Amino acid sequence: REPGSKVYQQETRSLKRANLPRNMIENSMFEEEPDVVDLAKDSTFPALDPDEVVYEPRSSRLLVRGLGENELDEEEEDYESSARLLGMSFMNRSSAHRPSSSPYTRQAPPRSCSRPSARTMVVCVLFLVIVASMTMVLYFLPGCTFTRVRQISNSSAAYPNSTNGELFPWTELRLPASIRPLHYDLTLNPDLKTMTFTGHTVISMSVQHNTKRIVLHSAELNITKATFQLDDGKPSDVTVLEYKPRQQIAVKFTEELKAGQHLVLTLDYSANLSHNYDGFYNSSHTDKNGVKSVLAATQFEPLAARKAFPCFDEPAFKATFLVKISRESGYMTLSNMPKAKTTELPSGLLLDEFEKSSVNMSTYLVAFIVANFTSISENVSDTLVSVYSVPDKKEHTRFALKTASKLLQFYNNFFDKTYSLKKLDLVAIPDFLAGAMENWGLITFRETSLLVGNNSSRLEQQLVASVIAHELAHQWFGNLVTMSWWNDLWLNEGFATYMQYMSLQREFPELDTDNLFLAMRFRALAKDALNSSHPVIVKVDTAEQVLEMFDSVSYEKGASILLMLNASLPGEQFRKGIIEYLRKFSGLNTVTEDLWNSLTQVCHQSVSEMMKSWMLQKGFPLITVSRSKGQVTLTQEHFLLTADNTTRSSSLWHIPVTYVNDSCSLEPECKQLFTLKTASGTLKLPDNVKWLKLNYRNTGFYIVHYGDEGWKALIDALNQNISVLTHEDRASLIHNMFALSRLGRVTFRQVLSLLNYISNETDTAPVTEALSQLTTIYKLLDKRQELGLVARMKAYILNRFDSLICKQTWGEELSASKQKLRSALLESACSLDHPYCVQNATELYKQYLESNRTKQIPGDLQRLVFTVAARSDEGWVQVLQMYAHATYDAEKRKMLQALASTQDTRRIVWILKAVLNGETVQTQELPLVFSTVSNGFAGHLFTWNFIQENWNRLIEKFPVGSSAIQSIITSTTSQFSTQAHLDQVQGFFTSLKERGSQMRVVQEALETIRLNQCWMDRNLPAFRQWL
Ligand SMILES: [Zn+2]
């Protein structure tokens, strides 16, 4: 899935949550659970009480123990305190009715024995008392085994009540592994007038080992009839039990179902079409004649297939599907597979039947749509590629078709494995929260992620091509080979993100996605530098934690690590390893280790050893360089931003350090490699080397400090000639310098001294990086109302970039890189009231109006021109009118951002309300509106108040943990830097309790405010002195 361009915007779900308190420390608590059981992949399941075992993939948690020792200490604390906090609830969930003889039983953390504390002693004494009592019980109850007694007594205590009052026969969030679905026959009858649907689901299953229950998922479905058939026996009615907090249903049997038996469960049900953006949801659009039509579409990832049909809704339960959908004659339907036939029903409705899926697939990839779309198509090596949209927007689909066709061919070759299905549909849905979703054969998109006008700018094309490239990569990474459980989500998302940049760089170099990728890596470093970050692979045990996995670490850090790995392997080895992985696991589920093993097999060097240090520890290293003539010492430590004296972990990374020096610094052949595995290492250089630049083209996920001498040598070199380094290396120096300033390792004077060279800079990446860093500081000063400093900072920025600003043209520009540079520069300039910029923007807008909007504003300048126009009362109203009537969504979004950047408080309030109510402005745009409004001084306090007042409505539309909520919190709080705001934010989120207080993004927000506060306190005197 592609979360969207700038802000993470994803699907919304309204999950019924477990009654347990969701506590952040649950994460670490579960770290101690023993595992290393690969149930997901093995077809043979362990024989010992297997029904008690959930479908748990092998994870790498044991390996965590070898790393980050300091963190373990904290986790042990957490483990104990959380056990106290959660009491019996915790017992129920994790271990209560697992027999003590089972290898899957929770064991005490080994370290607690070596350091007996008072608490441990108490526990030991209690344990002895219990053992003594149990012995006595056993003595008086001959015939019972110890295990049996425990299991029975615990089980009955642990099982929750179903909705009908009977005990529900399962206690875990994850489904039991005893039954496996093989095939689903789905019939859906949506009624777009009443916004309801009925369904008929036939699930064929096999028994993996003896059991007396079938447990599967179902949410918000009203099951009206259920029948069950064993092997060739007669179907009979059965009672379905439901346990809503975990969205599970179950059928209990008196006789044991035996391993190897074949079962068929048939369920009839009815439900409402969802009014949010997940499950089987309804949406509508109005055409240019004002005629409104309704449609229904699906969004299942990660946990919403269960809202459309009862199913085993975990990625490792792959099965085949046959879908049938009824419709009225004015509509068409789409599903993953091509349509097989259409029959007329007695009711007069038509029933479309799709081919049975030729591949096994996970439930989250199933999709269907009922709408009145039109399409254009093209054949690409035996695959029919089509792009669908509402009829009015058909002319905007051409770029997508051309791009998808070219990329499909690229991936067919690159993966050395042809796309698995006979057709591939790309569909633009009018109401869609995520950027796009990779449903197999039926990729759904937000309209702005798929449709581009004939006069679109390169930047719009860049966005659309990126999303298509991402979703197409998923057809292999994610669909063909799928992670076993959401803890390895990066295997899907990190990979698709990496492939998106790699494929575009090769197939569409004119779109200049390299700079986009570089900026993404800088963003990933910023997130991962916080203490609230997490390892790429992390334990996932609750529904909210599943949602939270769709974050910067899975996508952006995942992609960055893959780039680093590829850059450190010679030739085509990375690609060969990937081909081997896809060949070996085609149609199956995997864990991260499987990928490393395939690469190791091809590369003949242990990839796994290196990658573990990047996957299982949060954060990344800071490398400090110190040089004594020919001897260079590199030391590594955890780059952790802290506002207090939080001790850094002693984590070490296995770093493929690359470097170039003044004798050869531009071509790839200049690059030298040094592997740093220990805390420090030395390398030799000729004495006459003047300077050294590490992390060639910034392909490594680390930051470098060159020391005073090293920085000075680099700055001197740049001041003489900026072309001694690649533009990525120059951007990397700027990025690293600002990061070190946040860490307190360099002074702000050193930052300014590096930026002196920037007057001569003309390349996009270094300019946009410097601008974005300076703008961040400017906004912090602005929000603190440090008026004197705000003015000086503004003057500094405009002065540094003045000649470059004045060099920019205002006509059509073809190069994507130049469009990016121009829009970034001019947007900053106009927002800082640069007279030349404001004047030109105003003039362009005037010409646009006078030509009755026939004289186009270049796409990359539209947002800026509309924003300047919307500053005046008259202009704002004009832009609002244009917004209401515009049909081209990319343009519409820019008008919306212009409207949201107003400093008029009445209008700010109006727009916040409009987007929340979905009137005039679609609710899917809420994260974008919030981030735009928060940027302005007037707006940032309003959004903060608005969030507090409307929290319940917000989490109704975007569930706790979702990316939309993450984005809203981040954009609203990230510019606070005072104690008063810190107290407010802390107070508000603490008061939410189960309504969001435990989200990781809350910790991140609090940490960011503390860091801002600390950085401001430290640097305000320096600003006064040096700006
Ligand atoms: Zn994705």
Boltz pocket constraint, residues with backbone or C-beta under 6 A from the ligand:
constraints:
  - pocket:
      binder: B
      contacts: [[A, 1], [A, 2], [A, 3], [A, 438], [A, 470], [A, 474], [A, 492], [A, 493], [A, 496]]
      max_distance: 6.0
